[in-house]
Amino acid sequence: MDKEKFCTKLRIARQDAGLKQEHVAKHLNLPISAVSVMESGARKVDVFELAKLSELYDRPIEWFFHEHNPNHPRRRWYDLDPI
């Protein structure tokens, strides 16, 4: 997963949730421009912001880091190692 794909997933998750950048900014207590630059990759997202975004967008945090191809089901990362 590269930075560009991560940022694209931030934007897709927001749009799928039906939210505008203004609403996200208010939820994170940030200026609207901060959401825009996070989605463009010009600003890093810290772990606490990602946790809030994950909750707001109703997506597990792992969704932002793994590629999901519905035609090729993959196991969750924590299921890959046998117990």
Backbone torsions as a table, in degrees:
resi	resn	phi	psi	omega
1	MET	NA	127.1	177.4
2	ASP	-105.7	173.2	-176.0
3	LYS	-60.3	-41.0	-178.4
4	GLU	-62.9	-42.8	179.6
5	LYS	-66.9	-39.5	178.4
6	PHE	-60.9	-46.1	-179.2
7	CYS	-65.8	-36.7	176.5
8	THR	-63.4	-39.7	179.2
9	LYS	-66.9	-34.3	175.3
10	LEU	-59.4	-46.7	-178.5
11	ARG	-66.0	-45.1	-179.5
12	ILE	-61.3	-43.9	-179.5
13	ALA	-61.8	-41.8	179.0
14	ARG	-64.1	-46.6	-179.0
15	GLN	-65.5	-40.7	178.1
16	ASP	-63.3	-31.0	178.8
17	ALA	-79.5	-7.3	178.8
18	GLY	74.8	28.0	-176.4
19	LEU	-107.8	149.7	173.8
20	LYS	-95.3	159.5	178.9
21	GLN	-57.7	-33.1	179.6
22	GLU	-60.4	-43.7	-179.8
23	HIS	-66.1	-42.0	179.7
24	VAL	-63.7	-43.8	179.6
25	ALA	-59.6	-42.9	179.3
26	LYS	-63.5	-41.9	179.6
27	HIS	-62.6	-37.1	-178.7
28	LEU	-90.2	-3.8	-177.1
29	ASN	59.3	47.3	-179.6
30	LEU	-129.1	161.4	172.6
31	PRO	-69.3	154.6	-179.3
32	ILE	-57.2	-36.9	-178.4
33	SER	-61.0	-29.4	179.9
34	ALA	-64.9	-38.9	178.6
35	VAL	-66.6	-41.9	179.0
36	SER	-61.0	-45.8	-178.9
37	VAL	-73.5	-25.7	173.3
38	MET	-66.1	-44.3	-178.3
39	GLU	-70.9	-22.6	178.2
40	SER	-89.0	-13.8	179.4
41	GLY	93.5	1.9	-179.6
42	ALA	-80.5	-12.7	179.1
43	ARG	-132.3	137.8	177.6
44	LYS	-76.9	153.1	176.5
45	VAL	-104.8	122.6	179.4
46	ASP	-82.5	167.6	-172.6
47	VAL	-62.4	-34.3	-179.2
48	PHE	-72.5	-37.3	175.8
49	GLU	-65.3	-42.3	179.5
50	LEU	-63.2	-38.7	177.8
51	ALA	-62.7	-42.2	178.8
52	LYS	-67.0	-41.0	178.9
53	LEU	-64.6	-41.7	178.8
54	SER	-57.8	-44.3	179.0
55	GLU	-68.3	-45.2	-178.8
56	LEU	-62.8	-40.9	-177.8
57	TYR	-86.5	-4.6	-178.7
58	ASP	56.6	48.6	178.1
59	ARG	-128.9	140.8	173.8
60	PRO	-67.9	148.8	-178.6
61	ILE	-57.0	-36.6	-178.5
62	GLU	-62.1	-25.2	-179.9
63	TRP	-58.6	-33.3	-177.7
64	PHE	-72.9	-17.8	-173.8
65	PHE	-109.6	-14.9	-176.5
66	HIS	-115.8	142.9	177.0
67	GLU	-79.5	136.4	-178.1
68	HIS	-118.2	117.9	177.9
69	ASN	-118.3	109.7	-176.6
70	PRO	-62.2	-21.1	179.3
71	ASN	-83.1	-10.6	-178.8
72	HIS	-136.5	84.6	-177.6
73	PRO	-62.2	135.0	179.2
74	ARG	-119.2	155.1	176.5
75	ARG	-79.4	157.2	175.8
76	ARG	-67.0	151.8	-176.6
77	TRP	-58.5	-33.3	-177.4
78	TYR	-82.6	-5.2	175.0
79	ASP	-94.1	-5.5	-174.3
80	LEU	-72.1	-32.6	-180.0
81	ASP	-94.5	129.6	178.1
82	PRO	-68.8	151.3	180.0
83	ILE	-84.5	NA	NA
